[in-house]
C-alpha cells in the first residue's frame, strides 16, 4: 500500500523575474506531506497554473546503484491491493559508475517491470526482471538484467547468451498501457505490448495476463498466466494509452501519421468490455467525415481520416477523466511542449488545446509523456516524461587545416556521458491549478479510472 511520509520537504526555486503569488501552489496543504517540490514556473504567460518538479519521485528511481539503473516508456497501473505496477521499455541494468553513466558493466534489456509498495525509498520498488548474477566477484555480469518479457520469435540469442547479459535485437516487446480486471472472482493484470523489429517497426499488438493473487514475494503473485501474441489483427499501436470508462468500455488510443506526411494525429478503438480479450471496435470516419464504430480492422486511409485530436499533432496520447470531461496530455513531437486538450466523450474530439509545460532546451530529446492519476493528491496533474542526453558536437582540425564538425548521437551518450544515468529516467511534474486553463473548479484529486471500474466488477 502506498504510504505517506511524515515530513513535508518543499524546496521552492524562483527563477527569472518576480512572480505573483497566484502562480504558486499552496504547499502548506497537509496532503502534500513528504513531497520535495521545486518550482519551475507558470504553464504559460498570465496562466494561474503552476509547474513543479517532483524531486521525490525522481529520486525514488535515480537512487538505484545496482540492478535497474534507468529506463523509458514509463507506465503505471494501480493494483487492487494498493500497490502499483510500473513498466518500462529499454532499461539499463548493472552497476552504476562513479561518473553516474551507464558504461561497463551494464546491459540493456528491452523491457522491465516493477511493483511499488511504498514511497519511502527505492527499496519500495520490487524489480521483476531476472538478474544475470548477484555475485560481487562476477563483475562482468553483476546485476545485469534479463528482458522481463522476451518475444517468443526472438531467435538470435541462445540461453547462454542471455545468461551472460546479451539482449535481443531481432524481435522484442516494448510495453503499452495496462489495466486490471476480475475473472472468475480473481484479480488479473492485463498488459499490452508492441512487437518491435528492424528499425523500430511494429507489426503486432500482444497481450499478457498476470495473476495478482497473494502479495509481492509470493510465488504466484505476478505469475504469467498467458501470452496472446496477436490479441487483435494489427493496424496501429492501439493501447499506447488506455482509459477505462464508466460506460463499460476500455478506450485504446494510438496515433497515425498524417496523409500529408508530417506529424501524427490521435485515433481510438475500444473493447466491448473492460476485459481486453473481448472484441475491439474502431472509431472511423467515412469518406464524408461521419464517424461510426466498426468491427472491421481499419485501413491506413481510414485511420488517417479518423483523427480525434482536432487536427493537432499528437505523439503518445495519455487520457484521464475529471468531472464530466475527458483530457488528453501529449507532445506534438519529440521535445515539443506538453499540451492538454479537452473532450466531452472519451472518443473525442479533443480540442481547446492548452500548453502545460515548455520543455527546457537543456533537456534535449524528451518523449513518453504519461499521466499518473494515482499520484494526484490535491487535484494536481502528475506527469512523467523521459529524456536522452543532448547531441554532442565537437570540432577538430583536418589534415588540410580546415575545421571538421563531429556529431554525437544523444541516445548513445547514455552509455558514456557523465551524469547520463540521471537523465535516462522518468522525470516527474506536478501541475497545480491546471483546471483554471479550462475555467473549471478543482474538485479534488484526479482518480484512477481503472481501479474504480475494477471495484465494480463481480
C-alpha positions as CSV (number, residue, x, y, z in Angstrom):
1,X,0.0,0.0,0.0
2,X,1.3,3.4,-0.9
3,X,2.2,5.2,2.4
4,X,2.7,8.9,3.0
5,X,5.9,10.0,4.7
6,X,5.7,12.2,7.8
7,X,7.5,15.3,6.9
8,X,6.9,17.9,4.3
9,X,10.0,18.7,2.4
10,X,9.4,21.5,0.0
11,X,12.1,23.5,-1.8
12,X,10.9,26.4,-3.9
13,X,13.2,27.6,-6.7
14,X,12.2,31.0,-8.0
15,X,13.7,31.8,-11.4
16,X,13.6,34.9,-13.5
17,X,11.6,37.9,-12.6
18,X,9.3,38.2,-9.6
19,X,6.1,36.2,-9.8
20,X,2.7,37.0,-8.4
21,X,1.6,34.7,-5.5
22,X,-1.3,33.2,-7.5
23,X,1.3,31.5,-9.8
24,X,2.3,29.1,-7.0
25,X,0.5,26.2,-5.3
26,X,-0.4,26.1,-1.6
27,X,2.4,23.9,-0.4
28,X,1.2,24.1,3.2
29,X,-1.6,21.7,2.3
30,X,-1.1,18.6,4.6
31,X,-2.0,16.3,1.7
32,X,1.4,17.2,0.1
33,X,3.4,15.8,3.1
34,X,6.6,14.0,2.1
35,X,6.9,15.7,-1.3
36,X,10.1,17.6,-2.3
37,X,8.9,20.0,-4.9
38,X,10.9,22.5,-6.9
39,X,9.0,25.4,-8.5
40,X,9.6,25.7,-12.3
41,X,7.1,28.5,-13.2
42,X,3.7,29.1,-14.7
43,X,2.5,26.9,-17.6
44,X,2.2,29.9,-19.9
45,X,2.2,33.7,-19.7
46,X,-0.6,35.0,-17.5
47,X,-1.6,31.5,-16.6
48,X,-2.5,30.7,-13.0
49,X,-1.5,27.1,-13.4
50,X,2.0,26.4,-12.0
51,X,4.6,23.7,-12.6
52,X,6.7,21.9,-10.0
53,X,9.4,19.3,-10.5
54,X,8.6,16.3,-8.2
55,X,12.1,15.6,-6.9
56,X,10.7,12.9,-4.5
57,X,9.6,10.6,-7.3
58,X,12.6,11.4,-9.5
59,X,14.9,10.3,-6.6
60,X,12.9,7.1,-6.0
61,X,14.1,6.0,-9.4
62,X,17.5,7.6,-9.7
63,X,18.9,6.4,-6.3
64,X,19.3,2.8,-7.6
65,X,23.0,2.0,-7.5
66,X,22.8,-1.5,-9.0
67,X,20.2,-3.6,-10.9
68,X,17.8,-1.3,-12.7
69,X,19.6,2.0,-13.4
70,X,17.1,3.7,-15.7
71,X,14.5,3.2,-18.4
72,X,11.9,4.8,-20.6
73,X,8.3,4.1,-21.7
74,X,7.1,4.6,-18.1
75,X,3.6,3.4,-17.5
76,X,1.9,2.9,-14.1
77,X,-1.2,0.9,-13.1
78,X,-2.8,0.9,-9.7
79,X,-3.4,-2.7,-8.5
80,X,-6.3,-3.9,-6.3
81,X,-4.0,-4.4,-3.3
82,X,-3.0,-0.8,-3.4
83,X,0.4,-1.4,-4.9
84,X,1.4,0.0,-8.3
85,X,2.7,-1.8,-11.4
86,X,5.3,0.1,-13.4
87,X,6.5,-1.0,-16.8
88,X,9.5,0.3,-18.9
89,X,10.9,-0.1,-22.4
90,X,14.7,-0.3,-22.9
91,X,16.3,-0.3,-19.4
92,X,19.9,-0.1,-18.2
93,X,20.9,-2.8,-15.7
94,X,24.2,-3.4,-13.9
95,X,26.4,-1.5,-11.5
96,X,26.4,2.3,-11.5
97,X,29.7,4.1,-12.0
98,X,31.3,6.9,-10.1
99,X,30.6,9.1,-13.2
100,X,26.8,8.3,-13.0
101,X,26.8,6.9,-16.5
102,X,25.8,3.6,-18.0
103,X,29.3,2.4,-19.1
104,X,30.5,-1.1,-18.4
105,X,29.4,-3.3,-16.8
106,X,25.8,-2.6,-17.8
107,X,23.4,-4.1,-20.4
108,X,20.1,-3.0,-21.9
109,X,17.1,-5.4,-21.5
110,X,14.4,-4.5,-23.9
111,X,11.7,-4.1,-21.2
112,X,11.4,-4.1,-17.4
113,X,8.8,-4.1,-14.7
114,X,8.5,-3.2,-11.0
115,X,5.9,-3.4,-8.2
116,X,5.8,-0.3,-6.0
117,X,4.8,-0.9,-2.4
118,X,5.6,2.5,-0.8
119,X,7.0,5.9,-1.3
120,X,9.9,5.9,1.2
121,X,12.9,4.8,-0.9
122,X,14.0,2.7,-3.9
123,X,13.6,-0.4,-1.7
124,X,9.8,0.1,-2.1
125,X,10.2,-0.9,-5.8
126,X,10.5,-4.6,-6.4
127,X,12.2,-5.2,-9.8
128,X,10.6,-8.2,-11.6
129,X,13.4,-8.8,-14.1
130,X,15.7,-11.8,-13.5
131,X,19.3,-10.9,-12.9
132,X,22.4,-12.5,-14.6
133,X,24.4,-12.5,-11.3
134,X,24.3,-11.2,-7.8
135,X,27.9,-12.4,-7.1
136,X,30.0,-9.2,-6.4
137,X,33.1,-11.0,-7.6
138,X,31.5,-11.6,-11.0
139,X,32.0,-8.0,-12.2
140,X,31.2,-8.8,-15.8
141,X,27.7,-10.0,-15.1
142,X,27.0,-8.3,-11.7
143,X,23.3,-7.2,-11.5
144,X,22.9,-7.2,-15.3
145,X,19.3,-7.9,-16.2
146,X,17.4,-10.1,-18.5
147,X,14.4,-8.8,-20.5
148,X,11.3,-9.3,-18.4
149,X,9.0,-10.5,-21.3
150,X,11.0,-12.0,-24.1
151,X,9.5,-12.2,-27.6
152,X,8.7,-15.9,-28.4
153,X,10.0,-15.3,-32.0
154,X,13.4,-13.8,-30.9
155,X,15.9,-16.3,-32.4
156,X,19.4,-14.7,-32.5
157,X,20.4,-15.4,-28.9
158,X,21.0,-18.7,-27.1
159,X,20.1,-19.2,-23.5
160,X,23.8,-19.0,-22.7
161,X,24.0,-15.6,-24.4
162,X,21.0,-14.4,-22.4
163,X,22.5,-15.6,-19.1
164,X,25.7,-13.7,-20.0
165,X,23.7,-10.4,-20.4
166,X,23.1,-10.2,-24.1
167,X,19.7,-8.8,-25.1
168,X,17.6,-9.3,-28.2
169,X,17.7,-7.0,-31.2
170,X,15.8,-9.0,-33.9
171,X,12.5,-9.2,-32.1
172,X,11.4,-7.8,-28.8
173,X,8.4,-6.2,-26.9
174,X,8.0,-2.7,-25.8
175,X,5.2,-2.1,-23.3
176,X,1.9,-0.4,-23.9
177,X,-0.6,0.6,-21.2
178,X,-2.1,-1.9,-18.7
179,X,-5.3,-2.5,-16.8
180,X,-6.8,-4.7,-14.1
181,X,-9.8,-7.0,-14.4
182,X,-11.6,-9.6,-12.4
183,X,-12.3,-13.0,-14.0
184,X,-14.0,-15.8,-12.1
185,X,-13.6,-13.7,-9.0
186,X,-9.8,-13.5,-9.3
187,X,-7.7,-10.3,-9.9
188,X,-5.7,-10.2,-13.2
189,X,-3.3,-7.7,-14.7
190,X,-3.5,-7.3,-18.4
191,X,-0.6,-5.6,-20.2
192,X,-0.4,-4.6,-23.8
193,X,2.8,-4.9,-25.8
194,X,4.1,-3.7,-29.2
195,X,6.1,-6.3,-31.2
196,X,9.2,-4.5,-32.5
197,X,11.6,-5.5,-35.3
198,X,14.0,-3.9,-37.7
199,X,14.3,-0.1,-37.4
200,X,11.8,0.3,-34.6
201,X,9.0,-1.1,-36.8
202,X,5.9,-2.6,-35.2
203,X,3.6,-5.3,-36.6
204,X,1.7,-6.8,-33.7
205,X,-0.2,-6.0,-30.5
206,X,0.3,-8.7,-27.9
207,X,-1.4,-9.1,-24.5
208,X,-0.2,-10.8,-21.4
209,X,-2.1,-11.7,-18.2
210,X,-0.6,-12.0,-14.8
211,X,-2.1,-13.3,-11.5
212,X,-2.5,-10.8,-8.7
213,X,-3.4,-13.4,-6.1
214,X,-1.4,-13.1,-2.9
215,X,1.1,-10.4,-2.2
216,X,4.5,-9.3,-3.6
217,X,7.1,-12.0,-2.9
218,X,4.5,-14.9,-3.1
219,X,5.3,-17.5,-5.8
220,X,2.0,-16.9,-7.6
221,X,2.0,-13.1,-7.4
222,X,2.6,-11.6,-10.9
223,X,2.8,-15.2,-12.4
224,X,2.4,-15.1,-16.2
225,X,-0.9,-16.8,-16.9
226,X,-0.8,-16.5,-20.7
227,X,0.6,-14.6,-23.6
228,X,-1.6,-13.8,-26.6
229,X,0.8,-12.9,-29.4
230,X,-1.7,-11.1,-31.6
231,X,-4.7,-10.2,-29.5
232,X,-6.2,-8.3,-32.4
233,X,-5.1,-8.1,-36.1
234,X,-2.5,-5.3,-36.2
235,X,-3.4,-2.0,-37.8
236,X,-1.9,0.6,-35.5
237,X,-0.5,0.8,-31.9
238,X,-3.9,0.9,-30.2
239,X,-3.3,0.8,-26.5
240,X,-0.3,3.1,-26.2
241,X,-2.7,4.8,-23.8
242,X,-6.0,3.4,-22.4
243,X,-8.9,4.8,-20.4
244,X,-11.4,2.6,-18.6
245,X,-14.7,4.5,-18.8
246,X,-17.8,4.1,-16.7
247,X,-19.8,3.2,-19.8
248,X,-18.2,-0.3,-19.6
249,X,-15.7,0.1,-22.4
250,X,-12.0,0.5,-22.3
251,X,-10.8,3.0,-24.8
252,X,-7.5,2.3,-26.6
253,X,-5.6,5.3,-28.0
254,X,-2.9,5.4,-30.7
255,X,-1.6,7.7,-33.4
256,X,-1.3,7.6,-37.2
257,X,0.9,9.6,-39.4
258,X,-0.9,12.2,-41.3
259,X,-1.8,11.8,-45.0
260,X,0.3,14.9,-45.8
261,X,3.5,13.3,-44.4
262,X,4.1,15.4,-41.3
263,X,3.3,14.7,-37.7
264,X,0.6,12.3,-36.3
265,X,-2.9,12.5,-35.1
266,X,-4.8,10.6,-32.4
267,X,-7.1,7.7,-33.1
268,X,-9.1,5.5,-30.9
269,X,-10.6,2.0,-30.5
270,X,-12.5,0.4,-27.7
271,X,-13.0,-3.1,-26.2
272,X,-16.5,-4.5,-25.8
273,X,-15.9,-4.8,-22.0
274,X,-13.1,-3.9,-19.7
275,X,-11.5,-7.3,-20.5
276,X,-9.1,-6.5,-23.3
277,X,-9.7,-10.0,-24.8
278,X,-13.2,-9.0,-25.6
279,X,-13.9,-7.9,-29.2
280,X,-12.5,-4.5,-30.3
281,X,-14.1,-1.9,-32.5
282,X,-12.7,1.2,-34.1
283,X,-13.9,4.8,-34.3
284,X,-13.7,5.5,-38.0
285,X,-14.9,8.4,-40.2
286,X,-16.3,7.6,-43.6
287,X,-15.4,9.5,-46.8
288,X,-17.9,12.2,-45.9
289,X,-16.4,12.7,-42.4
290,X,-19.2,10.9,-40.5
291,X,-17.8,8.8,-37.6
292,X,-19.1,5.4,-36.6
293,X,-17.8,2.3,-34.7
294,X,-16.9,-0.6,-36.8
295,X,-15.6,-4.1,-36.0
296,X,-13.6,-4.4,-39.2
297,X,-9.8,-3.7,-39.0
298,X,-9.4,-0.2,-40.4
299,X,-7.1,0.6,-43.3
300,X,-4.4,3.2,-43.2
301,X,-6.5,5.5,-45.3
302,X,-9.5,5.1,-42.9
303,X,-7.3,5.8,-39.8
304,X,-5.8,8.9,-41.4
305,X,-9.2,10.5,-41.9
306,X,-10.4,9.5,-38.4
307,X,-8.3,11.8,-36.1
308,X,-9.9,12.7,-32.8
309,X,-7.4,15.5,-31.8
310,X,-8.9,18.3,-33.8
311,X,-6.1,18.2,-36.4
312,X,-3.5,18.8,-33.7
313,X,-0.4,16.6,-33.8
314,X,0.0,14.0,-31.0
315,X,2.8,11.7,-30.1
316,X,1.5,9.3,-27.3
317,X,-2.0,10.2,-26.1
318,X,-2.5,9.8,-22.3
319,X,-6.1,10.3,-21.2
320,X,-7.8,10.8,-17.9
321,X,-11.2,11.9,-16.7
322,X,-12.1,14.8,-14.4
323,X,-15.6,15.9,-13.5
324,X,-17.7,15.2,-16.6
325,X,-15.0,15.8,-19.1
326,X,-12.0,13.9,-20.6
327,X,-8.5,15.2,-21.0
328,X,-5.6,14.2,-23.2
329,X,-2.0,15.0,-22.5
330,X,0.7,14.8,-25.1
331,X,3.5,16.4,-27.0
332,X,3.2,17.3,-30.7
333,X,6.7,15.9,-31.4
334,X,9.8,14.9,-29.6
335,X,10.9,17.7,-27.3
336,X,7.8,19.7,-28.1
337,X,5.7,21.4,-25.5
338,X,3.4,19.3,-23.3
339,X,-0.2,20.1,-24.2
340,X,-3.6,19.2,-22.7
341,X,-6.9,19.0,-24.6
342,X,-10.5,18.6,-23.5
343,X,-13.4,16.5,-24.8
344,X,-17.0,15.7,-24.0
345,X,-16.5,12.0,-24.7
346,X,-13.6,9.5,-24.4
347,X,-13.7,9.2,-28.2
348,X,-13.2,12.9,-28.6
349,X,-12.9,15.2,-30.4
350,X,-10.2,16.5,-28.1
351,X,-9.8,20.2,-28.7
352,X,-9.2,23.6,-27.0
353,X,-5.5,22.8,-26.7
354,X,-3.6,24.4,-23.8
355,X,0.1,24.5,-23.1
356,X,1.0,22.8,-19.8
357,X,4.8,22.8,-19.9
358,X,7.5,24.0,-22.3
359,X,10.5,21.6,-22.2
360,X,13.7,23.5,-21.4
361,X,16.1,23.3,-24.3
362,X,18.7,21.9,-21.9
363,X,16.6,18.7,-21.6
364,X,17.4,17.6,-25.1
365,X,15.3,14.8,-26.5
366,X,12.2,14.4,-24.4
367,X,9.4,12.0,-25.1
368,X,7.0,9.5,-23.4
369,X,4.7,11.9,-21.7
370,X,2.3,9.9,-19.5
371,X,-0.3,10.8,-16.8
372,X,-0.1,9.0,-13.4
373,X,-3.6,9.7,-11.9
374,X,-3.0,7.7,-8.7
375,X,-0.2,10.1,-7.7
376,X,-2.5,13.1,-7.6
377,X,-3.1,14.4,-4.1
378,X,-4.9,17.8,-4.2
379,X,-6.2,17.8,-7.8
380,X,-2.8,18.5,-9.4
381,X,-1.9,16.8,-12.6
382,X,1.1,14.4,-12.3
383,X,3.0,13.7,-15.5
384,X,6.3,11.9,-16.3
385,X,8.5,12.2,-19.4
386,X,11.7,10.7,-20.5
387,X,14.9,12.2,-21.7
388,X,18.0,11.3,-23.6
389,X,21.3,13.3,-23.4
390,X,21.8,16.1,-25.9
391,X,23.8,15.5,-29.0
392,X,27.4,16.5,-28.5
393,X,29.1,18.5,-31.3
394,X,32.9,18.5,-31.3
395,X,35.3,20.1,-33.7
396,X,38.8,19.0,-34.8
397,X,41.3,20.3,-37.4
398,X,41.6,18.2,-40.5
399,X,44.7,17.4,-42.4
400,X,44.0,20.3,-44.7
401,X,43.8,22.7,-41.7
402,X,40.1,23.2,-42.0
403,X,37.7,22.7,-39.1
404,X,35.8,19.4,-39.1
405,X,32.5,19.0,-37.2
406,X,31.6,15.7,-35.5
407,X,28.1,14.9,-34.3
408,X,27.4,12.6,-31.3
409,X,24.1,10.8,-31.2
410,X,22.2,11.6,-28.0
411,X,21.0,8.1,-27.2
412,X,24.4,6.5,-27.4
413,X,25.7,9.2,-25.0
414,X,23.6,7.4,-22.4
415,X,26.5,4.9,-22.2
416,X,29.3,7.2,-21.5
417,X,28.2,10.8,-20.9
418,X,28.8,11.9,-17.3
419,X,25.6,12.0,-15.3
420,X,23.6,10.3,-18.1
421,X,22.2,7.8,-15.6
422,X,20.2,10.7,-14.1
423,X,18.8,11.7,-17.5
424,X,17.5,8.4,-18.8
425,X,14.9,8.3,-16.1
426,X,11.3,9.2,-15.6
427,X,11.2,12.9,-14.8
428,X,8.0,13.9,-12.8
429,X,6.0,17.1,-12.9
430,X,3.1,18.2,-10.7
431,X,1.0,20.9,-12.3
432,X,-1.2,22.7,-9.9
433,X,-4.4,24.7,-10.8
434,X,-4.4,23.2,-14.3
435,X,-8.2,23.3,-14.0
436,X,-8.1,27.1,-14.4
437,X,-6.9,26.7,-18.0
438,X,-10.4,25.4,-18.8
439,X,-12.3,27.5,-16.3
440,X,-13.4,24.6,-14.1
441,X,-13.1,24.0,-10.4
442,X,-10.7,21.9,-8.5
443,X,-13.0,19.1,-7.1
444,X,-10.2,17.1,-5.6
445,X,-7.5,14.5,-6.7
446,X,-7.6,13.0,-10.1
447,X,-8.8,9.4,-9.7
448,X,-7.6,6.2,-11.3
449,X,-10.5,5.1,-13.6
450,X,-9.0,1.6,-13.9
451,X,-9.2,0.8,-10.3
452,X,-12.6,2.4,-9.9
453,X,-14.0,0.3,-12.6
454,X,-12.3,-2.8,-11.2
455,X,-14.1,-2.3,-7.9
456,X,-17.5,-2.6,-9.7
457,X,-16.6,-6.0,-11.2
458,X,-18.0,-9.2,-9.8
